[in-house]
Amino acid sequence: MNEQNKVAAEQQAREQALVDKVVASFEAAEDPRLKQLMQALTRHLHAFLREVRLTEAEWDAAIGFLTAAGHITDDKRQEFILLSDVLGASMQTIAINNEAYANATEATVLGPFFVEGSPDIPLGGDMSFGAAGQPCWVEGTVTDTDGKPVPGARMEVWEADEDGFYDVQYDDDRTAARGHLFSDETGAYRFWAITPTPYPIPHDGPVGALLAAVGRSPMRASHLHFDVRAEGRRTLITHIFVRGDELLTSDAVFGVKDSLVHDFVEHPAGTPTPDGRDFGGQSWSSVRFDIVLAPADTAGPGIPSGDRSR
């Protein structure tokens, strides 16, 4: 063994000794799941540090990045969810905790712009509340995996306006393009929204700087958010996407799934609407989204059905 290899071997032994020491420091944790998480995190974190041979300057830059993410986060903007999303961590967690079950509708990311306390809208109501955009009629059914209707399912719906902004991104405390409604006794639902359009995730902060540095676009494919809940059913957090959108293959947060891509049918101005609403000289669109909910006991490991703490 030459001197260079001997030094390398000694260095590797010192590094591994530190890993072992840190892992052992969590042995006394009373919660076995917490112990598992912290020990696995330690092993993987140190493996990353050792693989890339992280410099002290890079470590300092990483701390600065996380500090900046914390500073820009507030009750209307969650930079850490954005970071999780663009790293694919959000979608991977969703995949783990929403295992495929029969014909149940697939889940996707929550996104950083869900807020509690949305307005209640009646069936056939308008959740746009004046948000700019082309009117869109959304309808479908909520059923279980056997095709039986799920009446009274609570549905949260929200989206960006045609300028690419959610209501909480404005500084006038508006509530628009969001609401909640309930499926009827046959499991059917219907409401007016606006036709989804592409928009960028917030990219004026550290996550945006990261995307720019690696040559990635902040653009999200056009979509409409759904959060669907019913007793005895697994909570579904998902989107529907617009077929034909050129961003379907490059969505910034990896949220697109083929089963969630739907036809948004364009209707020329003057075409009768399903509920007789008159848009005068404005065109409108329509989409059908039939939702299938899995049983509640199929939520997958780790996160109980119904958790929305993100």
Protein Blocks (a to p, Z undefined) as FASTA:
>chain_A
ZZklmmmmmmmmmmmmmmmmmmmmmmmpmblklmmmmmmmmmmmmmmmmmnopafklmmm
mmmmmmmmmmmpcfkbcfklmmmmmnommmmmmmmmmccehjbccdddebjmbcehiacd
dehiafknopacdddddddddddfkopacehiacddddddfkopafklpcnhpaehiacd
dddfkopacddddddddddddfkbmklmmmmmnopafbdcdddddddddehiacdddddd
dehiaklmmcfklpacfklpccdddddehiacfkopaehjaccdddddddddddfklnog
hiaghiakZZ
